[in-house]
Amino acid sequence: MSEEKLTYEDVRAYEKLFTMAPSFILSTMIRRNTNLVEKFKSQVVKFIGNLNEKQEKQLDLILNSDIDDLQVLMMEAYKKSKKKQYKLLGNPKNKDFIKMNLDELKKLL
């Protein structure tokens, strides 16, 4: 695999997407283990269709990253931005939620 790694700067570029849902709604979706990719499939497909080459590489990097590493990055993003959504996604208890949604995203691709 490539030596490329995602950084906080990569996350920051998409902060609006990560914080679109208020934290209390995201928390409920996590608790219910909601498949967000399936639920918002049409928007996800449209978003993916509009990615440029750099964004496609970043998405590929995300999909091929270890979930634990992604969660460490989410906690780093939380510490730097204080956005609660990152804290929720970085919580190790929410690993299954992230795995399910990443797996669903892989299916779309």
TANOR-V990114 format. One record per run of one state. SS is the DSSP state (~ for helix, > for strand, _ for the rest). FROM is the first residue (numbers start at 1). LEN is the number of residues. If there is no record, write none. Layout:
# TANOR-V990114
ss=(SS SS)
from=(FROM FROM)
len=(LEN LEN)
This chain:
# TANOR-V990114
ss=(_ ~ _ ~ _ ~ _ ~ _ ~ _ ~ _ ~ _ ~ _ ~ _)
from=(1 8 13 15 19 23 32 36 40 41 50 53 64 67 82 84 91 92 109)
len=(7 5 2 4 4 9 4 4 1 9 3 11 3 15 2 7 1 17 1)
